Amino acid sequence: MKLWERVVEARLRAEVSICEQEYGFMPRKSPTDAVFALRRLMEKYREDHSSNTGIGKATALDLARRGARVILACRNKEKAEAAAFDIRRESGNSQVVFMHLDLASLKSVRNFAETFLKTEPRLDVLINNAGLMGPGVTEDGFGMVFGVNHLGPFLLTNLLLERMQQSGPSRVVNVASLLYRFGNIDFNLLASNKDLVSGQSIWYNFQAYCTSKLCNILFTRELANRLDGTSVTCYSLHPGVISTELGRSMSLWQKLIMMPFGKLFFMDPEWGSQTTLYCTLQEGIKPLSGRYFSNCSLQEVGANARDDGLAKKLWELSERLTGLSSQTDS
């Protein structure tokens, strides 16, 4: 492994240690226990990037303070309702509600969209904030990271697009990550394994995350091409990653190595939400639809993230995998 690969793995192992303390288990060194630990890690990432904690909650709170009606689309009902209560109390805005959504289930995504379209007359901004890292498969047999970070948001966005066009001008904001740079889409692997990677180790989980974030950027690019001339624009972004409590679980040498990475990647939730809010609220960025932002400013992306042919190929595959292409044909 290269040095930076070891650093990332050290960070993920530190997260496992945090999960041991937070969830009250002490895994042994057997492969079974390692998988169990990583599943706990998956749950932690799912929570940190949902709208009921971390960056998602900070974003929702800011929008509520501005008087917006905010729908928290979350998997965990108890935590989401608690977050909605906190946001209503802190913002003084009673229009903050929870609706159940599990991005690991295409059926749940369709149910959410159906309920939303029946109960909500407009949709001005859709923020796809999923950022899961971990092993496992979705209800539909896809790799968990691929399903939650890309396929679920892809299907959800397409199911709600007509309502957004009716509400326009409106925006789709896809939360990606600068780690997309390490992503690589293997379409043959996707066809055979229904996953972005061929294994379930910590390193494979990291690779899957990076590639799923590349998918977010390519999805945004192709979506912008398809929405050209409409009242809906879309943006992808790197928000920054929440600092949480990583440091207390690291050894001294890990802290020394991770310090410069912390400056690049870790921030508190309020700061982490600023670029999301910029893409949601900033006036005058309509001509930049489909582009990628970081630190509240436009950023150029690498060649793999601005390949229109790759973006179109991913879109067409995603349509088939989610069943959208059959709906369109019928």
VEXLUMKOL-765589 format. One record per residue: x, y, z of N, C-alpha, C, O in turn; residue in three letters; residue number from 0. Coordinates in steps of 0.1 Angstrom, whole numbers. Layout:
<sites>
SITE,X,Y,Z,X,Y,Z,X,Y,Z,X,Y,Z,ALA,NUM
...
</sites>
This chain:
<sites>
SITE,8,-12,0,0,0,0,9,13,0,19,13,6,MET,0
SITE,4,23,-7,11,36,-6,8,42,7,-1,38,14,LYS,1
SITE,16,53,10,15,59,23,1,65,25,-5,63,36,LEU,2
SITE,-5,72,15,-18,78,17,-29,67,18,-39,70,25,TRP,3
SITE,-27,56,12,-37,45,14,-36,40,28,-47,37,34,GLU,4
SITE,-24,39,34,-23,35,48,-30,45,57,-36,41,67,ARG,5
SITE,-28,58,54,-34,68,62,-49,67,62,-56,68,73,VAL,6
SITE,-55,65,50,-70,64,49,-74,52,57,-84,52,64,VAL,7
SITE,-67,41,56,-71,28,63,-70,31,78,-78,26,85,GLU,8
SITE,-60,38,82,-58,41,96,-70,49,101,-75,47,112,ALA,9
SITE,-75,59,93,-87,67,97,-99,58,98,-107,60,107,ARG,10
SITE,-101,49,89,-113,40,89,-112,31,101,-122,28,108,LEU,11
SITE,-100,26,104,-99,17,116,-102,26,129,-107,20,139,ARG,12
SITE,-98,38,129,-101,47,140,-116,48,141,-121,49,153,ALA,13
SITE,-123,49,130,-138,50,131,-144,37,137,-153,38,145,GLU,14
SITE,-138,26,134,-142,13,140,-141,14,155,-150,9,162,VAL,15
SITE,-130,20,159,-128,21,174,-138,30,180,-143,27,191,SER,16
SITE,-142,41,173,-152,49,178,-166,42,179,-173,43,189,ILE,17
SITE,-168,34,169,-181,26,169,-181,16,180,-191,13,186,CYS,18
SITE,-169,10,184,-169,1,195,-173,8,208,-181,2,216,GLU,19
SITE,-169,20,210,-172,28,222,-187,32,221,-194,31,231,GLN,20
SITE,-192,37,209,-205,42,209,-216,31,209,-227,33,214,GLU,21
SITE,-213,19,203,-223,9,202,-221,-2,213,-229,-11,214,TYR,22
SITE,-210,-1,221,-209,-10,232,-205,-24,229,-209,-33,235,GLY,23
SITE,-197,-26,218,-192,-40,216,-177,-39,213,-171,-29,209,PHE,24
SITE,-170,-50,216,-156,-51,214,-153,-63,205,-151,-74,210,MET,25
SITE,-152,-61,192,-150,-72,182,-136,-78,184,-126,-71,187,PRO,26
SITE,-136,-91,183,-123,-98,183,-117,-97,169,-121,-89,161,ARG,27
SITE,-106,-105,166,-99,-103,154,-103,-113,143,-96,-115,133,LYS,28
SITE,-114,-120,145,-118,-130,135,-125,-122,123,-130,-111,125,SER,29
SITE,-125,-128,111,-131,-122,100,-146,-118,102,-151,-108,98,PRO,30
SITE,-153,-127,109,-167,-125,112,-169,-112,120,-178,-104,117,THR,31
SITE,-161,-111,131,-162,-99,139,-158,-87,132,-163,-76,134,ASP,32
SITE,-148,-88,122,-144,-76,115,-156,-71,106,-158,-59,105,ALA,33
SITE,-163,-80,100,-175,-76,92,-185,-70,101,-191,-60,97,VAL,34
SITE,-187,-76,113,-197,-70,122,-193,-56,126,-201,-47,127,PHE,35
SITE,-180,-53,128,-175,-40,131,-178,-30,120,-182,-19,122,ALA,36
SITE,-175,-35,108,-177,-26,96,-192,-23,94,-195,-12,89,LEU,37
SITE,-200,-32,97,-215,-29,96,-218,-18,106,-227,-10,103,ARG,38
SITE,-213,-18,118,-215,-7,127,-209,6,121,-215,16,122,ARG,39
SITE,-197,5,115,-192,16,108,-201,22,97,-203,34,96,LEU,40
SITE,-207,13,90,-216,17,79,-228,24,85,-232,35,80,MET,41
SITE,-233,20,96,-244,27,103,-240,41,107,-248,50,106,GLU,42
SITE,-228,42,112,-223,55,116,-222,65,105,-226,76,106,LYS,43
SITE,-217,60,93,-216,69,82,-230,73,77,-232,84,72,TYR,44
SITE,-239,63,77,-252,66,73,-258,77,81,-266,85,76,ARG,45
SITE,-255,77,94,-261,87,103,-254,101,101,-261,111,100,GLU,46
SITE,-241,101,99,-233,113,98,-238,121,86,-237,133,86,ASP,47
SITE,-242,114,75,-245,121,63,-260,121,60,-264,125,49,HIS,48
SITE,-268,118,69,-283,119,67,-287,133,72,-279,141,77,SER,49
SITE,-300,135,70,-305,149,73,-309,150,88,-314,160,92,SER,50
SITE,-307,139,96,-310,140,110,-298,142,119,-300,144,131,ASN,51
SITE,-286,142,113,-274,145,121,-264,152,112,-266,153,99,THR,52
SITE,-253,157,118,-242,162,110,-245,173,100,-253,182,103,GLY,53
SITE,-239,172,88,-240,182,78,-255,183,74,-260,194,72,ILE,54
SITE,-262,172,72,-276,172,68,-284,180,78,-293,188,73,GLY,55
SITE,-282,178,91,-290,185,101,-287,200,101,-296,208,102,LYS,56
SITE,-274,203,99,-270,217,99,-276,224,87,-280,236,88,ALA,57
SITE,-276,218,76,-282,223,64,-297,226,66,-303,237,63,THR,58
SITE,-304,216,71,-319,217,74,-322,228,83,-331,235,82,ALA,59
SITE,-313,230,94,-316,240,104,-314,254,97,-322,263,100,LEU,60
SITE,-304,256,89,-302,269,82,-314,272,73,-319,283,74,ASP,61
SITE,-319,262,66,-330,265,57,-343,268,65,-351,276,61,LEU,62
SITE,-345,261,76,-356,263,84,-356,277,90,-366,284,91,ALA,63
SITE,-344,282,94,-343,295,99,-346,306,89,-350,317,92,ARG,64
SITE,-345,302,76,-349,311,65,-363,311,62,-368,317,53,ARG,65
SITE,-371,302,69,-385,301,67,-390,291,57,-401,290,53,GLY,66
SITE,-381,282,53,-384,272,43,-392,260,50,-391,258,62,ALA,67
SITE,-401,254,42,-407,241,46,-397,231,43,-392,229,32,ARG,68
SITE,-393,223,53,-382,213,52,-387,199,55,-393,197,65,VAL,69
SITE,-384,190,45,-388,176,47,-375,169,50,-366,169,42,ILE,70
SITE,-374,162,61,-363,154,65,-366,140,60,-374,133,66,LEU,71
SITE,-360,136,49,-362,122,44,-351,113,49,-340,113,45,ALA,72
SITE,-355,105,59,-345,97,67,-350,82,69,-362,79,67,CYS,73
SITE,-341,74,71,-344,60,74,-348,57,88,-357,50,91,ARG,74
SITE,-341,64,98,-343,61,112,-354,71,117,-351,82,119,ASN,75
SITE,-366,66,119,-377,74,123,-375,81,137,-377,93,138,LYS,76
SITE,-370,74,147,-368,79,160,-358,91,160,-361,102,165,GLU,77
SITE,-347,89,153,-337,99,153,-341,111,144,-338,123,147,LYS,78
SITE,-348,108,133,-353,119,124,-363,127,131,-363,140,130,ALA,79
SITE,-373,121,139,-383,129,146,-377,138,157,-381,149,159,GLU,80
SITE,-366,132,163,-359,140,173,-352,152,167,-352,163,172,ALA,81
SITE,-346,149,155,-339,160,148,-349,171,144,-346,183,145,ALA,82
SITE,-361,167,138,-371,176,134,-376,185,146,-378,197,144,ALA,83
SITE,-377,178,157,-381,186,169,-371,196,173,-374,207,176,PHE,84
SITE,-358,192,173,-347,201,176,-347,213,166,-345,225,171,ASP,85
SITE,-349,210,154,-348,221,144,-360,230,145,-358,243,144,ILE,86
SITE,-372,225,148,-383,234,150,-381,243,162,-385,254,162,ARG,87
SITE,-375,237,172,-373,245,185,-363,256,182,-365,267,186,ARG,88
SITE,-352,252,176,-341,262,174,-344,272,163,-339,284,164,GLU,89
SITE,-352,269,153,-355,278,143,-368,286,145,-370,297,139,SER,90
SITE,-377,281,153,-390,287,155,-399,284,143,-409,291,141,GLY,91
SITE,-395,275,134,-403,272,122,-410,258,124,-403,248,126,ASN,92
SITE,-423,259,124,-431,246,126,-431,237,114,-436,226,115,SER,93
SITE,-427,243,102,-428,235,90,-416,226,87,-409,227,76,GLN,94
SITE,-412,218,97,-401,209,96,-407,195,99,-410,192,110,VAL,95
SITE,-407,186,89,-414,173,91,-405,162,86,-396,164,78,VAL,96
SITE,-408,150,91,-401,138,88,-409,129,78,-421,128,80,PHE,97
SITE,-403,124,68,-409,114,59,-399,102,58,-387,105,56,MET,98
SITE,-404,90,59,-395,79,58,-389,76,44,-397,77,34,HIS,99
SITE,-376,74,44,-369,71,31,-357,62,34,-348,66,42,LEU,100
SITE,-357,50,28,-345,42,30,-339,40,16,-345,33,7,ASP,101
SITE,-328,47,13,-322,46,0,-316,33,-4,-312,31,-15,LEU,102
SITE,-315,24,6,-311,10,3,-322,1,-2,-320,-11,-4,ALA,103
SITE,-333,7,-5,-345,0,-10,-352,8,-21,-357,19,-18,SER,104
SITE,-352,3,-33,-358,11,-44,-373,11,-42,-380,21,-46,LEU,105
SITE,-379,1,-35,-393,2,-32,-396,13,-22,-406,21,-24,LYS,106
SITE,-387,15,-12,-389,26,-3,-388,40,-10,-395,49,-7,SER,107
SITE,-378,41,-20,-377,53,-27,-390,56,-35,-394,68,-35,VAL,108
SITE,-395,46,-41,-408,48,-49,-419,52,-40,-428,60,-43,ARG,109
SITE,-420,45,-28,-430,48,-18,-429,63,-13,-439,70,-12,ASN,110
SITE,-417,67,-11,-415,81,-6,-419,90,-17,-427,100,-14,PHE,111
SITE,-415,88,-29,-419,97,-40,-434,98,-42,-440,108,-44,ALA,112
SITE,-441,86,-41,-455,86,-42,-462,94,-31,-471,102,-34,GLU,113
SITE,-457,92,-19,-463,99,-8,-460,114,-9,-469,123,-7,THR,114
SITE,-448,118,-13,-445,132,-14,-453,139,-25,-458,150,-23,PHE,115
SITE,-455,132,-36,-463,138,-47,-477,140,-44,-484,148,-49,LEU,116
SITE,-482,131,-35,-496,133,-31,-498,144,-20,-509,149,-19,LYS,117
SITE,-488,146,-12,-490,155,-1,-483,169,-2,-487,178,5,THR,118
SITE,-473,170,-11,-466,183,-12,-468,189,-26,-465,183,-36,GLU,119
SITE,-474,201,-26,-477,207,-39,-465,212,-47,-466,215,-59,PRO,120
SITE,-453,214,-41,-442,219,-48,-429,214,-42,-428,210,-30,ARG,121
SITE,-418,215,-50,-405,211,-45,-395,221,-52,-393,220,-64,LEU,122
SITE,-390,230,-44,-381,240,-49,-366,235,-49,-359,239,-58,ASP,123
SITE,-362,227,-39,-348,223,-39,-348,208,-34,-355,205,-24,VAL,124
SITE,-341,200,-41,-339,186,-36,-324,184,-33,-316,186,-42,LEU,125
SITE,-321,181,-21,-307,179,-17,-304,165,-15,-310,159,-5,ILE,126
SITE,-296,159,-23,-292,144,-22,-279,144,-14,-269,147,-19,ASN,127
SITE,-281,140,-1,-270,142,9,-263,128,13,-255,128,22,ASN,128
SITE,-267,117,6,-262,104,10,-247,103,10,-241,107,0,ALA,129
SITE,-241,98,20,-226,96,20,-222,84,28,-214,85,38,GLY,130
SITE,-227,72,25,-225,60,33,-211,54,28,-208,54,17,LEU,131
SITE,-204,48,38,-192,40,35,-193,27,44,-194,28,56,MET,132
SITE,-193,16,37,-194,3,44,-198,-8,36,-200,-6,24,GLY,133
SITE,-197,-20,41,-200,-32,33,-215,-35,32,-223,-28,38,PRO,134
SITE,-218,-46,26,-232,-51,25,-239,-49,12,-233,-43,3,GLY,135
SITE,-251,-54,11,-259,-53,-1,-272,-46,2,-277,-48,13,VAL,136
SITE,-278,-40,-8,-291,-34,-6,-302,-44,-7,-300,-56,-10,THR,137
SITE,-314,-40,-4,-326,-49,-5,-327,-54,-19,-333,-65,-21,GLU,138
SITE,-322,-47,-29,-323,-51,-43,-311,-58,-48,-310,-62,-60,ASP,139
SITE,-301,-61,-40,-290,-69,-43,-278,-61,-49,-268,-67,-54,GLY,140
SITE,-279,-48,-48,-267,-40,-52,-257,-38,-41,-261,-39,-29,PHE,141
SITE,-245,-34,-44,-236,-31,-34,-241,-19,-26,-247,-10,-31,GLY,142
SITE,-240,-20,-12,-247,-10,-4,-243,4,-7,-251,13,-8,MET,143
SITE,-230,7,-9,-225,20,-12,-231,25,-25,-235,37,-26,VAL,144
SITE,-230,17,-35,-235,20,-48,-250,23,-48,-255,33,-54,PHE,145
SITE,-257,15,-41,-272,16,-40,-276,29,-32,-285,36,-37,GLY,146
SITE,-270,31,-21,-274,42,-12,-269,56,-17,-276,66,-17,VAL,147
SITE,-256,56,-22,-250,69,-26,-254,73,-40,-253,85,-43,ASN,148
SITE,-257,63,-49,-260,67,-62,-274,63,-67,-282,71,-71,HIS,149
SITE,-277,50,-67,-289,45,-74,-301,51,-67,-311,55,-74,LEU,150
SITE,-302,51,-53,-313,56,-46,-316,71,-50,-327,74,-54,GLY,151
SITE,-305,80,-48,-307,94,-52,-311,96,-67,-318,104,-71,PRO,152
SITE,-305,87,-76,-308,88,-90,-322,86,-93,-329,93,-100,PHE,153
SITE,-328,75,-87,-342,72,-89,-351,82,-82,-360,87,-89,LEU,154
SITE,-348,87,-70,-356,97,-63,-356,110,-72,-367,115,-73,LEU,155
SITE,-345,114,-77,-345,127,-84,-354,125,-97,-361,135,-100,THR,156
SITE,-353,114,-104,-360,113,-116,-375,112,-113,-384,117,-121,ASN,157
SITE,-379,106,-102,-393,105,-98,-399,118,-94,-411,120,-95,LEU,158
SITE,-391,128,-90,-396,141,-85,-393,152,-95,-397,163,-92,LEU,159
SITE,-387,149,-106,-383,159,-116,-395,167,-121,-395,179,-123,LEU,160
SITE,-406,160,-124,-417,167,-130,-423,177,-120,-427,188,-124,GLU,161
SITE,-424,173,-107,-428,183,-97,-419,195,-96,-424,206,-94,ARG,162
SITE,-406,192,-97,-396,203,-97,-398,213,-109,-397,225,-107,MET,163
SITE,-401,207,-120,-403,215,-132,-415,224,-131,-416,235,-135,GLN,164
SITE,-425,218,-124,-438,226,-122,-436,237,-111,-443,247,-112,GLN,165
SITE,-426,235,-103,-423,245,-92,-412,255,-96,-410,264,-88,SER,166
SITE,-406,254,-107,-394,261,-111,-396,276,-110,-407,282,-110,GLY,167
SITE,-384,283,-108,-371,277,-109,-368,269,-96,-370,273,-85,PRO,168
SITE,-362,257,-98,-358,248,-87,-344,242,-90,-339,243,-101,SER,169
SITE,-339,236,-79,-325,231,-80,-324,216,-74,-331,213,-65,ARG,170
SITE,-315,209,-80,-311,196,-75,-296,198,-70,-288,202,-78,VAL,171
SITE,-294,195,-57,-280,196,-52,-275,183,-47,-281,176,-38,VAL,172
SITE,-265,178,-54,-259,165,-51,-246,166,-43,-236,172,-48,ASN,173
SITE,-246,161,-31,-234,162,-22,-225,151,-26,-227,139,-23,VAL,174
SITE,-213,154,-32,-203,145,-36,-191,146,-26,-193,147,-14,ALA,175
SITE,-179,145,-31,-167,145,-23,-155,147,-32,-155,142,-43,SER,176
SITE,-145,154,-27,-133,155,-35,-126,141,-37,-117,140,-45,LEU,177
SITE,-130,131,-29,-125,118,-30,-129,111,-43,-124,100,-46,LEU,178
SITE,-138,118,-51,-142,112,-64,-129,110,-72,-129,102,-81,TYR,179
SITE,-118,118,-69,-106,117,-77,-100,103,-77,-93,99,-86,ARG,180
SITE,-103,95,-67,-98,81,-66,-108,71,-71,-106,59,-70,PHE,181
SITE,-119,76,-76,-129,67,-81,-126,62,-96,-120,69,-103,GLY,182
SITE,-132,50,-99,-130,45,-112,-142,35,-115,-144,26,-107,ASN,183
SITE,-150,38,-125,-162,30,-127,-158,18,-137,-154,20,-148,ILE,184
SITE,-160,6,-132,-158,-6,-140,-172,-12,-144,-178,-18,-136,ASP,185
SITE,-176,-9,-156,-190,-13,-160,-191,-28,-161,-202,-33,-159,PHE,186
SITE,-180,-35,-165,-181,-49,-165,-184,-55,-151,-191,-64,-150,ASN,187
SITE,-177,-49,-141,-179,-54,-127,-193,-51,-123,-199,-59,-116,LEU,188
SITE,-198,-39,-127,-212,-35,-123,-222,-45,-129,-232,-49,-123,LEU,189
SITE,-219,-49,-142,-228,-58,-148,-228,-72,-142,-239,-79,-141,ALA,190
SITE,-216,-76,-137,-215,-90,-132,-218,-91,-117,-224,-100,-112,SER,191
SITE,-214,-81,-109,-215,-81,-95,-226,-72,-89,-229,-72,-77,ASN,192
SITE,-231,-63,-98,-240,-52,-93,-234,-44,-82,-241,-39,-73,LYS,193
SITE,-221,-42,-83,-213,-34,-73,-202,-27,-80,-198,-30,-91,ASP,194
SITE,-197,-17,-73,-185,-9,-78,-172,-16,-75,-162,-12,-81,LEU,195
SITE,-172,-25,-66,-159,-32,-62,-161,-47,-61,-173,-51,-61,VAL,196
SITE,-151,-54,-60,-152,-69,-60,-150,-75,-47,-150,-87,-45,SER,197
SITE,-148,-67,-36,-146,-72,-23,-153,-64,-12,-160,-54,-15,GLY,198
SITE,-151,-68,1,-158,-61,12,-149,-57,23,-153,-54,34,GLN,199
SITE,-136,-56,20,-126,-52,30,-127,-37,32,-134,-30,25,SER,200
SITE,-120,-32,42,-121,-17,45,-116,-10,33,-121,1,30,ILE,201
SITE,-105,-15,26,-100,-8,15,-110,-8,3,-112,2,-3,TRP,202
SITE,-117,-19,1,-127,-19,-9,-139,-10,-6,-144,-4,-15,TYR,203
SITE,-142,-9,7,-153,0,11,-149,15,7,-157,23,3,ASN,204
SITE,-136,18,10,-132,32,7,-132,34,-8,-136,45,-13,PHE,205
SITE,-128,24,-16,-128,25,-31,-142,27,-36,-145,35,-45,GLN,206
SITE,-151,19,-30,-166,20,-34,-171,34,-31,-178,40,-39,ALA,207
SITE,-167,40,-20,-172,53,-16,-167,64,-26,-174,72,-31,TYR,208
SITE,-154,63,-29,-148,72,-39,-155,71,-53,-158,82,-59,CYS,209
SITE,-157,59,-57,-164,58,-70,-178,62,-70,-183,68,-80,THR,210
SITE,-185,60,-59,-199,65,-57,-200,80,-58,-209,86,-63,SER,211
SITE,-190,87,-53,-189,101,-53,-186,106,-68,-191,117,-72,LYS,212
SITE,-178,98,-75,-176,101,-89,-189,100,-97,-193,108,-105,LEU,213
SITE,-197,89,-93,-210,88,-99,-219,100,-96,-227,104,-105,CYS,214
SITE,-219,105,-84,-227,117,-81,-224,129,-90,-233,136,-95,ASN,215
SITE,-211,131,-93,-207,142,-102,-211,140,-116,-215,149,-123,ILE,216
SITE,-209,127,-121,-213,124,-135,-228,124,-136,-233,129,-147,LEU,217
SITE,-235,120,-126,-250,121,-126,-254,135,-128,-263,139,-136,PHE,218
SITE,-248,144,-120,-251,158,-121,-249,164,-134,-256,172,-140,THR,219
SITE,-237,160,-140,-234,165,-153,-244,161,-164,-248,169,-172,ARG,220
SITE,-248,148,-164,-257,144,-174,-271,149,-171,-278,152,-181,GLU,221
SITE,-275,151,-159,-288,156,-155,-289,171,-161,-299,175,-166,LEU,222
SITE,-278,178,-159,-278,192,-164,-280,192,-180,-287,201,-185,ALA,223
SITE,-273,183,-187,-275,182,-201,-289,179,-205,-294,185,-214,ASN,224
SITE,-296,170,-197,-310,167,-201,-320,178,-196,-330,178,-202,ARG,225
SITE,-316,186,-187,-325,196,-182,-322,210,-189,-329,220,-186,LEU,226
SITE,-313,210,-198,-309,223,-205,-322,229,-211,-329,222,-218,ASP,227
SITE,-324,242,-208,-336,249,-213,-348,248,-205,-358,254,-208,GLY,228
SITE,-347,240,-193,-358,240,-184,-356,249,-172,-346,256,-172,THR,229
SITE,-365,249,-163,-364,257,-151,-357,251,-139,-357,256,-128,SER,230
SITE,-351,239,-142,-344,231,-131,-329,231,-134,-325,228,-145,VAL,231
SITE,-322,235,-124,-307,234,-125,-302,225,-115,-309,221,-105,THR,232
SITE,-289,220,-116,-284,211,-107,-269,213,-105,-262,218,-114,CYS,233
SITE,-264,210,-93,-250,212,-89,-245,201,-80,-253,195,-73,TYR,234
SITE,-232,198,-81,-226,188,-72,-215,196,-64,-211,207,-68,SER,235
SITE,-211,190,-53,-202,197,-44,-194,188,-35,-198,177,-32,LEU,236
SITE,-183,193,-30,-176,187,-19,-179,196,-7,-175,208,-6,HIS,237
SITE,-185,190,4,-189,198,15,-179,199,26,-180,209,34,PRO,238
SITE,-169,191,26,-161,189,38,-167,178,47,-179,176,46,GLY,239
SITE,-158,172,55,-163,161,63,-162,165,77,-153,171,82,VAL,240
SITE,-172,160,85,-173,164,99,-161,158,107,-157,146,105,ILE,241
SITE,-156,166,116,-145,162,124,-148,152,134,-140,143,137,SER,242
SITE,-160,152,140,-165,144,151,-154,141,161,-148,151,166,THR,243
SITE,-152,128,165,-143,125,176,-132,116,171,-127,107,179,GLU,244
SITE,-127,117,159,-117,108,153,-104,108,162,-99,97,164,LEU,245
SITE,-100,119,166,-87,120,172,-85,112,185,-74,107,187,GLY,246
SITE,-96,111,193,-94,104,206,-92,89,204,-88,83,214,ARG,247
SITE,-94,84,192,-93,69,190,-80,66,183,-78,54,179,SER,248
SITE,-71,76,180,-59,74,172,-47,73,181,-47,80,192,MET,249
SITE,-37,66,177,-24,66,184,-17,79,180,-22,87,171,SER,250
SITE,-6,82,187,1,95,185,6,96,171,4,106,165,LEU,251
SITE,11,85,165,17,86,151,5,88,141,7,95,131,TRP,252
SITE,-6,82,144,-18,83,135,-22,98,135,-26,104,125,GLN,253
SITE,-23,104,147,-27,118,148,-17,127,141,-22,136,134,LYS,254
SITE,-4,124,142,6,133,135,4,132,120,5,142,112,LEU,255
SITE,2,119,115,0,118,100,-13,124,96,-14,129,85,ILE,256
SITE,-24,122,104,-37,126,99,-39,141,101,-49,147,95,MET,257
SITE,-30,148,108,-32,163,110,-34,171,97,-43,178,96,MET,258
SITE,-25,169,87,-27,176,75,-39,172,67,-46,180,61,PRO,259
SITE,-43,159,68,-55,155,62,-67,161,69,-77,164,62,PHE,260
SITE,-66,163,82,-77,169,89,-80,183,85,-91,187,84,GLY,261
SITE,-69,190,82,-70,204,77,-78,204,64,-85,214,61,LYS,262
SITE,-75,194,55,-82,193,42,-96,188,43,-105,194,36,LEU,263
SITE,-99,178,51,-111,171,50,-121,174,62,-133,172,59,PHE,264
SITE,-117,177,74,-126,177,85,-130,191,90,-121,200,90,PHE,265
SITE,-143,193,93,-147,206,98,-160,203,106,-165,192,105,MET,266
SITE,-165,213,113,-177,211,121,-189,211,111,-188,216,100,ASP,267
SITE,-201,206,116,-212,205,107,-217,219,101,-221,219,89,PRO,268
SITE,-216,229,109,-221,242,104,-212,247,92,-217,251,82,GLU,269
SITE,-199,246,93,-190,249,82,-192,239,71,-191,243,59,TRP,270
SITE,-194,227,74,-195,216,64,-207,218,55,-208,213,44,GLY,271
SITE,-217,225,60,-229,227,53,-229,240,44,-238,242,36,SER,272
SITE,-219,248,44,-219,261,37,-219,259,22,-226,267,16,GLN,273
SITE,-212,250,17,-212,249,2,-225,243,-3,-230,246,-14,THR,274
SITE,-231,234,5,-245,229,2,-254,241,1,-263,242,-8,THR,275
SITE,-254,249,11,-263,261,12,-260,271,1,-269,277,-5,LEU,276
SITE,-247,272,-3,-244,281,-14,-250,276,-27,-257,284,-34,TYR,277
SITE,-249,263,-30,-255,258,-42,-270,258,-41,-277,258,-52,CYS,278
SITE,-276,258,-29,-290,258,-28,-296,272,-29,-307,274,-35,THR,279
SITE,-289,282,-25,-294,296,-23,-288,306,-32,-295,316,-35,LEU,280
SITE,-276,305,-36,-269,315,-43,-276,319,-56,-279,311,-64,GLN,281
SITE,-277,332,-58,-283,337,-71,-272,338,-81,-260,340,-78,GLU,282
SITE,-276,337,-94,-267,340,-105,-259,328,-109,-249,330,-117,GLY,283
SITE,-261,316,-104,-253,304,-108,-260,295,-118,-255,284,-121,ILE,284
SITE,-272,299,-123,-279,291,-133,-270,287,-145,-271,276,-149,LYS,285
SITE,-262,296,-150,-253,292,-161,-243,281,-158,-237,275,-166,PRO,286
SITE,-241,279,-145,-231,269,-140,-238,255,-137,-232,247,-130,LEU,287
SITE,-250,253,-141,-257,241,-139,-249,229,-144,-243,229,-155,SER,288
SITE,-248,219,-136,-240,207,-139,-226,207,-134,-218,197,-135,GLY,289
SITE,-222,219,-128,-208,220,-124,-206,216,-109,-215,213,-102,ARG,290
SITE,-193,216,-105,-189,211,-92,-183,223,-84,-176,231,-89,TYR,291
SITE,-187,223,-71,-183,234,-62,-176,229,-50,-178,217,-45,PHE,292
SITE,-167,237,-44,-161,234,-31,-157,247,-25,-153,257,-32,SER,293
SITE,-158,248,-12,-155,261,-5,-163,272,-11,-158,283,-12,ASN,294
SITE,-176,270,-14,-185,280,-19,-180,287,-32,-183,298,-35,CYS,295
SITE,-173,279,-40,-168,284,-53,-167,273,-63,-166,262,-60,SER,296
SITE,-168,277,-76,-167,268,-87,-153,261,-87,-143,268,-85,LEU,297
SITE,-153,248,-89,-140,241,-90,-140,233,-103,-150,227,-107,GLN,298
SITE,-128,232,-109,-127,223,-121,-125,209,-115,-119,206,-105,GLU,299
SITE,-130,199,-123,-129,185,-119,-119,178,-128,-116,183,-139,VAL,300
SITE,-115,166,-124,-106,158,-132,-112,153,-144,-124,154,-146,GLY,301
SITE,-104,147,-153,-109,143,-166,-120,132,-165,-129,132,-173,ALA,302
SITE,-119,123,-155,-128,113,-153,-142,118,-149,-152,111,-151,ASN,303
SITE,-143,130,-143,-155,136,-138,-161,145,-148,-172,151,-146,ALA,304
SITE,-155,148,-160,-161,157,-170,-162,149,-183,-163,156,-194,ARG,305
SITE,-162,136,-183,-164,128,-195,-179,126,-198,-185,118,-191,ASP,306
SITE,-184,133,-208,-198,133,-211,-202,119,-216,-214,115,-213,ASP,307
SITE,-194,112,-223,-197,98,-227,-198,89,-215,-207,81,-215,GLY,308
SITE,-189,90,-205,-190,82,-193,-203,86,-185,-209,77,-180,LEU,309
SITE,-206,99,-185,-218,103,-177,-231,97,-184,-240,93,-177,ALA,310
SITE,-231,97,-197,-243,92,-204,-244,77,-202,-255,72,-200,LYS,311
SITE,-233,70,-203,-233,56,-201,-237,52,-187,-245,42,-185,LYS,312
SITE,-233,59,-177,-237,57,-163,-252,59,-162,-259,52,-155,LEU,313
SITE,-257,70,-168,-271,73,-167,-280,62,-173,-289,57,-167,TRP,314
SITE,-276,57,-185,-284,47,-191,-283,34,-183,-294,27,-182,GLU,315
SITE,-272,30,-177,-271,19,-169,-280,20,-156,-287,11,-152,LEU,316
SITE,-279,32,-150,-287,35,-138,-302,34,-141,-310,29,-133,SER,317
SITE,-306,39,-153,-320,37,-157,-324,23,-157,-335,19,-153,GLU,318
SITE,-316,14,-163,-319,0,-164,-320,-6,-150,-329,-14,-147,ARG,319
SITE,-310,-3,-142,-309,-10,-129,-320,-6,-119,-325,-13,-111,LEU,320
SITE,-325,7,-121,-336,11,-112,-350,9,-118,-360,11,-112,THR,321
SITE,-350,4,-131,-363,1,-137,-369,14,-144,-381,13,-149,GLY,322
SITE,-362,24,-145,-367,37,-151,-369,35,-166,-378,41,-172,LEU,323
SITE,-359,28,-172,-359,26,-187,-372,19,-191,-378,22,-202,SER,324
SITE,-376,9,-184,-388,1,-187,-401,10,-186,-410,9,-194,SER,325
SITE,-400,19,-176,-412,28,-174,-412,38,-186,-423,41,-191,GLN,326
SITE,-401,43,-190,-400,52,-202,-405,45,-214,-413,51,-222,THR,327
SITE,-401,33,-216,-405,25,-228,-420,23,-229,-426,23,-240,ASP,328
SITE,-426,20,-217,-440,17,-217,-448,30,-218,-460,29,-218,SER,329
</sites>
